[in-house]
Amino acid sequence: MMTKLPGPFLQLTVFCVIFILINIATVYAFDVQTNRLVRVITSLLLFIFFILNKGYVRGYLFVAFICLTLRDILMLAYEDPINKTFTFLLTIFAYTMLSYGNIKKLKFSRSTPLIILLALSLIGLNAFNVYYLSDVIKEGLDTSFQYILFFIQGGIIIVLGFVGFMYNERYEGKTPLIFLYMVLCFILADLCALAAYFFNIEITYFPERTLYILALVLLVNYMLNRNFQIAKGHEEKEKGLIL
């Protein structure tokens, strides 16, 4: 006998499929400005769904979602220097809030060589951006401040990835895994956006949009799971053995 998804989860799954199909078709068939407008509409509709399902009670998720939605609106005129600066700032703040929400749950007293290796690998990836991509990145930016913000955003992404990994390793259940998948989708979407905008690899607009929608859907899914756990009085349970 098949188990039915609870109402909001089923609705979210349907919305996810519809939004991805519409956005992919728009990226394929229309100009950049239309693509950006459809992206904004998608973000707003998911944000409304988030609010209707009491996402506002998870304060850090609520603030992060607001920042991401405002960023998408500003991206309608991304080539404007002021808008571009604020898109960096809003992204940094959104990722900071997502990291903050779970970093306080983590304990680092039992750090192991594997965790250290992961952190060093992430730092090395950001160093690659600094030394090998800097000339190309500068050409797509307007000010030195934007250039600084670009690498601050890279650093915050490293922290977010580390938090997602550690959260999933420390706690049992699907909720930490959903958070990790969300983080990975945000990271990969940003990398695809980098390739598309700064390196003019236009085909990467397709995975960028798909991954970004998945990230927002997973953010909503994570909120729904946390609300469901709290409503049932379920506490997050630590794993007996972590890396």
Backbone hydrogen bonds, N-H to C=O, Kabsch-Sander energy under -0.5 kcal/mol:
donor,donor_aa,acceptor,acceptor_aa,energy
4,K,2,M,-0.5
9,F,6,P,-0.6
10,L,6,P,-2.2
11,Q,7,G,-2.6
12,L,8,P,-2.4
13,T,9,F,-2.0
14,V,10,L,-2.2
15,F,11,Q,-2.7
16,C,12,L,-2.4
17,V,13,T,-2.0
18,I,14,V,-2.3
19,F,15,F,-3.1
20,I,16,C,-2.3
21,L,17,V,-2.2
22,I,18,I,-2.5
23,N,19,F,-2.6
24,I,20,I,-2.7
25,A,21,L,-2.2
26,T,22,I,-2.1
27,V,23,N,-2.7
28,Y,24,I,-2.0
29,A,25,A,-2.3
30,F,26,T,-2.5
35,N,31,D,-2.2
36,R,32,V,-2.4
37,L,33,Q,-2.0
38,V,34,T,-2.4
39,R,35,N,-2.0
40,V,36,R,-2.2
41,I,37,L,-2.4
42,T,38,V,-2.4
43,S,39,R,-2.4
44,L,40,V,-2.7
45,L,41,I,-2.4
46,L,42,T,-2.2
47,F,43,S,-2.2
48,I,44,L,-2.4
49,F,45,L,-2.1
50,F,46,L,-2.3
51,I,47,F,-2.4
52,L,48,I,-2.8
53,N,49,F,-1.3
54,K,51,I,-2.0
55,G,50,F,-2.5
57,V,54,K,-1.3
58,R,55,G,-1.6
59,G,57,V,-1.2
61,L,58,R,-0.7
62,F,58,R,-2.4
63,V,59,G,-2.5
64,A,60,Y,-2.0
65,F,61,L,-2.5
66,I,62,F,-2.2
67,C,63,V,-2.3
68,L,64,A,-2.3
69,T,65,F,-2.4
70,L,66,I,-2.7
71,R,67,C,-2.4
72,D,68,L,-2.0
73,I,69,T,-1.9
74,L,70,L,-2.4
75,M,71,R,-1.7
76,L,73,I,-1.5
77,A,74,L,-1.7
78,Y,75,M,-1.3
80,D,77,A,-1.8
84,K,80,D,-2.6
85,T,81,P,-2.0
86,F,82,I,-2.3
87,T,83,N,-2.1
88,F,84,K,-1.6
89,L,85,T,-2.1
90,L,86,F,-2.8
91,T,87,T,-2.0
92,I,88,F,-2.6
93,F,89,L,-2.3
94,A,90,L,-2.5
95,Y,91,T,-2.6
96,T,92,I,-2.0
97,M,93,F,-2.4
98,L,94,A,-2.1
99,S,95,Y,-2.0
100,Y,96,T,-2.8
101,G,97,M,-2.0
102,N,98,L,-0.5
102,N,99,S,-1.1
103,I,99,S,-2.2
104,K,100,Y,-0.9
105,K,102,N,-1.4
106,L,103,I,-1.1
111,S,108,F,-1.1
116,I,112,T,-2.2
117,L,113,P,-2.6
118,L,114,L,-2.1
119,A,115,I,-2.4
120,L,116,I,-2.5
121,S,117,L,-2.2
122,L,118,L,-2.2
123,I,119,A,-2.3
124,G,120,L,-2.4
125,L,121,S,-1.9
126,N,122,L,-1.8
127,A,123,I,-2.2
128,F,124,G,-1.9
129,N,125,L,-1.5
130,V,126,N,-1.9
131,Y,127,A,-2.3
132,Y,128,F,-2.5
133,L,128,F,-0.6
133,L,129,N,-1.3
137,I,133,L,-2.6
138,K,134,S,-2.5
139,E,135,D,-1.2
140,G,136,V,-0.8
140,G,137,I,-1.1
141,L,138,K,-1.3
147,Y,143,T,-1.4
148,I,144,S,-2.1
149,L,145,F,-2.6
150,F,146,Q,-2.1
151,F,147,Y,-1.3
152,I,148,I,-2.0
153,Q,149,L,-2.8
154,G,150,F,-1.6
155,G,151,F,-2.0
156,I,152,I,-2.5
157,I,153,Q,-2.2
158,I,154,G,-1.6
159,V,155,G,-2.0
160,L,156,I,-2.8
161,G,157,I,-2.7
162,F,158,I,-2.3
163,V,159,V,-2.7
164,G,160,L,-2.6
165,F,161,G,-2.2
166,M,162,F,-2.6
167,Y,163,V,-2.8
168,N,164,G,-1.8
169,E,165,F,-1.7
170,R,166,M,-1.8
171,Y,167,Y,-1.9
172,E,237,K,-3.0
177,L,173,G,-0.6
178,I,174,K,-2.5
179,F,175,T,-2.0
180,L,176,P,-2.2
181,Y,177,L,-2.6
182,M,178,I,-2.4
183,V,179,F,-2.4
184,L,180,L,-2.6
185,C,181,Y,-2.3
186,F,182,M,-2.2
187,I,183,V,-2.5
188,L,184,L,-2.7
189,A,185,C,-2.4
190,D,186,F,-2.2
191,L,187,I,-2.0
192,C,188,L,-2.3
193,A,189,A,-2.4
194,L,190,D,-2.2
195,A,191,L,-2.0
196,A,192,C,-2.4
197,Y,193,A,-2.9
198,F,194,L,-1.7
199,F,194,L,-0.9
199,F,195,A,-0.5
201,I,195,A,-2.2
202,E,200,N,-1.3
204,T,201,I,-1.8
205,Y,202,E,-2.0
206,F,203,I,-1.3
208,E,204,T,-2.0
209,R,205,Y,-2.2
210,T,206,F,-2.1
211,L,207,P,-3.0
212,Y,208,E,-2.2
213,I,209,R,-2.3
214,L,210,T,-2.3
215,A,211,L,-2.3
216,L,212,Y,-2.2
217,V,213,I,-2.6
218,L,214,L,-2.7
219,L,215,A,-2.0
220,V,216,L,-2.2
221,N,217,V,-2.7
222,Y,218,L,-2.9
223,M,219,L,-2.0
224,L,220,V,-2.5
225,N,221,N,-2.4
226,R,222,Y,-2.4
227,N,223,M,-2.7
228,F,224,L,-2.3
229,Q,225,N,-2.6
230,I,226,R,-2.4
231,A,227,N,-2.5
232,K,228,F,-1.7
233,G,230,I,-1.0
234,H,229,Q,-3.0
235,E,233,G,-0.5
239,K,170,R,-3.4
